[in-house]
Amino acid sequence: MAASFAGLELLATAVVVLDRAFVVRYANPAAEDLLGTGARGLVGQPLPGLFDEGAELEAMLAEASAAHWDWRARQVHLARPGRPPQALSCVVARIDLPGFSLLVELRPIEERLRLEREARWLDRREAARELLRNLAHEIRNPLGGLRGSAQLLERELERPELREYTRVIISEADRLQALLDRLLVPQRTARLAPVNIHEVLERVRALVLAEFPGSVAIERDYDPSLPELTGDREQLLQAVLNLVRNAAQALVSEANARRGGTIVLRTRVARQATIFRRLYRLALELQVVDDGPGIPEEMRERVFTPLVSGREGGTGLGLSLVQTYVQNHGGTVEFASRPGRTVFTVLLPLA
């Protein structure tokens, strides 16, 4: 039977051939790799039964089988049991061979989706930076006048209880000034020098453990072969600290019933990594993994947007600063989240 589809053996694209009952009759080597199962384990199995979204896939195959043209889907999400969902480009074509009905072509498209997300985030970042820059400058001058007037008024007041009100005004003006400074600080150019990323991670680990004693565990999973990174140590420290602190706050939040949990700091070497459509021979992959409640669905498209926070009392600047600092180093930051597991992945070019 394999001889009938010998030409498909050389394809890098995953291809399976089905009979009229949607049972797999042939799978090329690329399909074996994609589905994580050898041809012997695939042949004779109904294709819909191999996926969690079996009913949807079966309806798609039935539509393709009944139509007079090929059925195409630009994107489908199929998850094998026990594995995370994978975004695939799917094409189903009818074939005219005895005993065979459909040819299914599957291609992972996570890379394309990642590039599209990067482009969207870049556009949003530039628009947000311009808005914040203009807003900060508009607020700064009247804020200084407000603080100065409160100081002058305080000198004229004789009753101590009245001075408490002016001190509140001065204190709140200082707080707003600090917030404006945080909005404008990311615009400075990174000060580049050799940085040992594991020293940065150890510093962050110590700070967060001191801030959340007894409620959060932080495990290390480092790759000791990683070379030094050329970067701005302070920006990288602040970026990682924001990620780990966010994870710790999620673990001790009401949504997690304040149970606490575990954070894993993981480093790896990524080879032949594409960042903003540029190929790098080596890159640093840094992951912050937590077993908390996950990011709410309605927040996922806006987690990097300035002044948007899913936490009561949050400023909404933490993840925005992370993205800015990482992009200052030519890198990207992404996340994947579900209840019980959230992973933020920072990719920074090395060579």
C-alpha positions as CSV (number, residue, x, y, z in Angstrom):
1,M,0.0,0.0,0.0
2,A,2.8,2.4,0.8
3,A,4.1,2.0,-2.8
4,S,0.9,3.8,-3.9
5,F,2.0,6.9,-2.0
6,A,5.8,6.7,-2.4
7,G,6.0,10.3,-3.5
8,L,4.5,11.4,-0.1
9,E,7.4,9.8,1.8
10,L,9.7,12.6,1.0
11,L,7.4,15.5,1.9
12,A,8.1,17.6,5.0
13,T,4.4,18.1,5.3
14,A,2.3,15.7,7.4
15,V,-0.1,13.7,5.1
16,V,-2.5,11.0,6.1
17,V,-4.9,9.1,3.7
18,L,-8.3,8.0,4.9
19,D,-11.0,5.5,3.7
20,R,-14.7,6.4,3.6
21,A,-15.0,5.7,7.3
22,F,-12.2,8.2,8.0
23,V,-9.9,5.4,9.1
24,V,-6.2,6.0,8.5
25,R,-4.8,3.8,5.8
26,Y,-1.5,5.5,5.2
27,A,0.6,8.1,7.1
28,N,3.9,9.5,5.8
29,P,7.0,10.0,8.1
30,A,6.2,13.7,8.7
31,A,2.7,12.7,10.0
32,E,4.3,10.2,12.3
33,D,6.5,13.0,13.7
34,L,3.7,15.5,14.0
35,L,1.3,13.1,15.7
36,G,4.0,11.4,17.8
37,T,2.9,7.9,16.7
38,G,4.5,5.4,14.3
39,A,2.7,4.3,11.2
40,R,1.7,1.0,12.8
41,G,0.0,2.9,15.6
42,L,-1.8,5.2,13.2
43,V,-3.0,2.8,10.4
44,G,-6.3,1.3,11.3
45,Q,-7.3,4.0,13.7
46,P,-10.1,6.5,13.0
47,L,-8.5,9.9,12.5
48,P,-11.0,11.8,14.6
49,G,-10.4,9.4,17.5
50,L,-6.7,10.5,17.7
51,F,-7.7,14.0,18.8
52,D,-9.6,15.7,21.7
53,E,-11.7,17.6,19.2
54,G,-12.8,14.5,17.4
55,A,-16.4,15.5,16.8
56,E,-15.4,18.7,15.1
57,L,-12.8,17.0,13.0
58,E,-15.3,14.3,12.0
59,A,-17.8,16.9,10.9
60,M,-15.1,18.6,8.8
61,L,-14.2,15.3,7.1
62,A,-17.8,14.5,6.4
63,E,-18.3,17.9,4.8
64,A,-15.2,17.4,2.7
65,S,-16.3,14.0,1.6
66,A,-19.8,15.2,0.6
67,A,-18.5,18.3,-1.3
68,H,-17.6,18.6,-4.9
69,W,-14.4,20.5,-4.1
70,D,-11.6,20.4,-1.6
71,W,-12.4,21.5,1.9
72,R,-9.8,23.9,3.3
73,A,-9.2,25.3,6.8
74,R,-6.6,28.0,7.4
75,Q,-6.4,27.1,11.0
76,V,-7.6,24.4,13.3
77,H,-6.6,23.5,16.9
78,L,-6.3,19.9,17.6
79,A,-4.9,18.4,20.8
80,R,-3.9,14.8,21.4
81,P,-4.9,13.5,24.8
82,G,-2.4,14.6,27.4
83,R,-0.7,17.2,25.1
84,P,-1.2,20.9,24.7
85,P,-3.3,22.1,21.8
86,Q,-1.4,22.7,18.6
87,A,-2.4,25.2,15.9
88,L,-2.4,23.5,12.4
89,S,-3.1,24.5,8.9
90,C,-5.4,21.8,7.5
91,V,-6.3,20.9,3.9
92,V,-8.6,18.0,3.1
93,A,-8.8,16.8,-0.5
94,R,-10.9,14.0,-2.1
95,I,-9.0,11.4,-4.0
96,D,-10.1,8.8,-6.6
97,L,-8.4,5.6,-5.6
98,P,-10.1,2.2,-4.7
99,G,-10.4,1.9,-0.9
100,F,-9.4,5.5,-0.3
101,S,-11.5,8.6,0.1
102,L,-9.6,11.6,1.6
103,L,-6.1,13.0,1.8
104,V,-5.5,15.2,4.8
105,E,-2.5,17.6,4.9
106,L,-1.5,19.1,8.3
107,R,1.1,21.8,8.9
108,P,2.0,23.4,12.2
109,I,1.5,27.2,11.9
110,E,2.6,28.2,15.4
111,E,5.6,30.1,13.9
112,R,3.4,32.1,11.6
113,L,0.9,32.9,14.4
114,R,3.8,34.0,16.6
115,L,5.1,36.4,13.9
116,E,1.6,37.8,13.5
117,R,1.3,38.3,17.3
118,E,4.7,40.0,17.3
119,A,3.6,42.4,14.6
120,R,0.3,43.2,16.5
121,W,2.2,43.8,19.7
122,L,4.7,46.0,18.0
123,D,2.0,48.2,16.6
124,R,0.2,48.4,19.9
125,R,3.4,49.1,21.8
126,E,4.3,52.1,19.5
127,A,0.8,53.5,19.8
128,A,0.8,53.1,23.6
129,R,4.2,54.6,24.0
130,E,3.2,57.7,22.0
131,L,0.0,58.1,24.0
132,L,1.8,57.7,27.4
133,R,4.5,60.1,26.4
134,N,2.0,62.8,25.5
135,L,-0.1,62.1,28.5
136,A,2.9,62.2,30.9
137,H,4.0,65.6,29.5
138,E,0.5,67.0,29.8
139,I,0.2,66.0,33.4
140,R,3.7,66.8,34.7
141,N,3.4,70.6,34.5
142,P,0.1,71.1,36.4
143,L,1.1,68.4,38.8
144,G,4.2,70.4,39.7
145,G,2.1,73.5,40.2
146,L,-0.3,71.6,42.4
147,R,2.5,70.3,44.6
148,G,4.1,73.8,44.9
149,S,0.8,75.4,45.8
150,A,0.2,72.8,48.5
151,Q,3.7,73.5,50.0
152,L,3.0,77.3,50.0
153,L,-0.4,76.8,51.6
154,E,1.1,74.5,54.3
155,R,3.4,77.4,55.4
156,E,0.5,79.7,55.9
157,L,-1.5,77.2,58.1
158,E,-1.2,77.5,61.8
159,R,-3.3,74.6,62.9
160,P,-1.5,71.2,62.6
161,E,-4.7,69.3,61.8
162,L,-5.1,71.4,58.6
163,R,-1.5,70.7,57.6
164,E,-2.4,67.0,57.4
165,Y,-4.5,67.8,54.3
166,T,-1.7,69.6,52.5
167,R,0.6,66.7,53.3
168,V,-1.9,64.3,51.7
169,I,-1.9,66.5,48.6
170,I,1.9,66.6,48.5
171,S,2.2,62.9,49.1
172,E,-0.3,62.0,46.3
173,A,1.4,64.5,43.9
174,D,4.7,62.7,44.6
175,R,3.1,59.3,44.0
176,L,1.7,60.5,40.6
177,Q,5.1,62.0,39.7
178,A,6.7,58.6,40.4
179,L,4.1,56.9,38.2
180,L,4.9,59.4,35.4
181,D,8.6,58.7,35.8
182,R,8.0,55.0,35.4
183,L,6.0,55.6,32.2
184,L,8.9,57.6,30.7
185,V,11.9,55.6,32.0
186,P,11.7,52.8,29.4
187,Q,12.5,55.2,26.7
188,R,16.2,55.3,27.6
189,T,18.6,53.3,25.6
190,A,19.9,50.1,27.1
191,R,23.4,50.2,28.6
192,L,25.0,47.2,27.1
193,A,27.6,45.0,29.0
194,P,28.2,41.3,29.5
195,V,25.5,39.8,31.7
196,N,25.3,36.4,33.3
197,I,21.6,35.6,33.2
198,H,21.8,33.1,36.0
199,E,23.2,35.8,38.4
200,V,20.2,37.9,37.4
201,L,17.8,35.0,38.1
202,E,19.4,34.3,41.5
203,R,19.0,37.9,42.5
204,V,15.4,37.9,41.5
205,R,14.8,34.6,43.3
206,A,16.2,36.0,46.5
207,L,14.1,39.2,46.3
208,V,10.8,37.3,45.6
209,L,11.4,34.7,48.3
210,A,12.0,37.5,50.8
211,E,8.8,39.2,49.7
212,F,6.7,36.1,49.8
213,P,8.2,34.0,52.7
214,G,6.7,30.6,53.1
215,S,4.0,30.9,50.5
216,V,5.9,30.5,47.3
217,A,8.6,28.0,46.2
218,I,11.0,28.9,43.4
219,E,12.7,26.0,41.6
220,R,15.7,26.3,39.3
221,D,16.1,24.5,36.0
222,Y,19.2,26.2,34.5
223,D,21.3,25.3,31.4
224,P,24.9,25.8,32.6
225,S,26.2,25.9,29.1
226,L,24.6,29.2,28.3
227,P,27.1,31.9,27.3
228,E,27.0,35.4,28.7
229,L,24.4,37.8,27.2
230,T,25.2,41.3,26.1
231,G,22.6,43.5,27.6
232,D,21.5,46.0,30.2
233,R,21.7,44.2,33.6
234,E,19.3,46.6,35.3
235,Q,16.6,46.3,32.6
236,L,16.9,42.5,32.5
237,L,16.7,42.3,36.3
238,Q,13.6,44.5,36.4
239,A,12.0,42.5,33.5
240,V,12.5,39.2,35.2
241,L,11.6,40.5,38.6
242,N,8.3,41.8,37.2
243,L,7.5,38.4,35.6
244,V,8.4,36.4,38.8
245,R,6.6,38.8,41.1
246,N,3.5,38.6,38.9
247,A,3.6,34.9,39.2
248,A,4.0,35.0,42.9
249,Q,1.1,37.4,43.3
250,A,-1.1,35.1,41.2
251,L,-0.2,32.2,43.5
252,V,-1.2,34.1,46.7
253,S,-4.3,35.7,45.1
254,E,-8.0,35.2,45.9
255,A,-8.4,33.3,42.6
256,N,-5.9,30.8,43.9
257,A,-7.5,30.7,47.4
258,R,-4.2,32.1,48.7
259,R,-2.7,28.6,48.6
260,G,0.7,29.6,47.2
261,G,2.5,27.4,44.8
262,T,5.6,26.8,42.8
263,I,7.5,28.9,40.3
264,V,10.1,27.4,38.0
265,L,12.9,29.5,36.5
266,R,14.1,27.7,33.3
267,T,16.9,28.6,30.9
268,R,17.7,26.9,27.6
269,V,19.7,27.5,24.4
270,A,17.4,28.0,21.4
271,R,19.1,27.2,18.0
272,Q,18.1,28.8,14.7
273,A,15.6,31.1,16.4
274,T,13.5,33.6,14.4
275,I,12.9,36.8,16.2
276,F,11.0,39.6,14.5
277,R,11.6,37.8,11.1
278,R,15.3,37.7,11.7
279,L,17.1,34.4,12.0
280,Y,19.7,34.0,14.9
281,R,22.0,31.1,15.2
282,L,21.7,31.1,19.0
283,A,19.2,32.6,21.4
284,L,18.5,32.5,25.1
285,E,15.1,31.0,26.0
286,L,14.1,32.0,29.6
287,Q,10.9,30.7,31.0
288,V,9.0,31.6,34.1
289,V,6.5,28.9,34.9
290,D,3.9,28.9,37.7
291,D,1.1,26.5,38.7
292,G,-1.4,29.2,39.6
293,P,-4.9,29.9,38.4
294,G,-3.9,31.2,35.0
295,I,-4.6,34.4,33.1
296,P,-8.4,35.1,32.6
297,E,-9.4,34.6,28.9
298,E,-10.7,38.2,28.7
299,M,-7.3,39.6,29.7
300,R,-5.0,37.6,27.4
301,E,-5.1,40.0,24.4
302,R,-4.3,42.9,26.7
303,V,-1.7,41.7,29.2
304,F,1.1,43.8,27.7
305,T,-1.1,46.9,27.3
306,P,0.0,49.8,29.7
307,L,-2.4,50.6,32.6
308,V,-4.4,47.4,32.1
309,S,-4.2,45.2,35.2
310,G,-6.1,42.1,36.2
311,R,-5.2,42.5,39.8
312,E,-6.9,44.9,42.3
313,G,-4.5,47.7,43.1
314,G,-2.2,46.9,40.2
315,T,-0.8,49.8,38.0
316,G,-0.8,47.7,34.8
317,L,2.8,48.7,34.1
318,G,4.6,45.6,35.1
319,L,4.2,43.5,31.9
320,S,4.3,46.6,29.7
321,L,7.8,47.3,31.1
322,V,8.8,43.7,30.6
323,Q,7.9,43.9,26.9
324,T,9.7,47.2,26.5
325,Y,12.9,46.0,28.2
326,V,12.9,42.7,26.3
327,Q,12.4,44.5,23.0
328,N,15.2,46.9,23.9
329,H,17.4,43.9,23.7
330,G,16.0,42.7,20.3
331,G,14.0,40.0,22.0
332,T,10.4,38.9,22.4
333,V,8.2,37.8,25.3
334,E,5.2,35.5,24.9
335,F,2.9,33.5,27.2
336,A,0.7,30.4,27.3
337,S,-1.8,30.1,30.1
338,R,-4.4,27.6,31.4
339,P,-5.6,26.9,34.9
340,G,-2.7,25.2,36.7
341,R,0.1,26.3,34.4
342,T,1.2,29.7,33.0
343,V,4.4,30.0,31.1
344,F,6.1,33.3,30.1
345,T,8.8,32.8,27.6
346,V,11.5,35.4,26.9
347,L,13.6,34.9,23.8
348,L,16.8,37.0,23.5
349,P,19.3,36.8,20.7
350,L,22.9,35.6,21.5
351,A,24.5,35.2,18.1
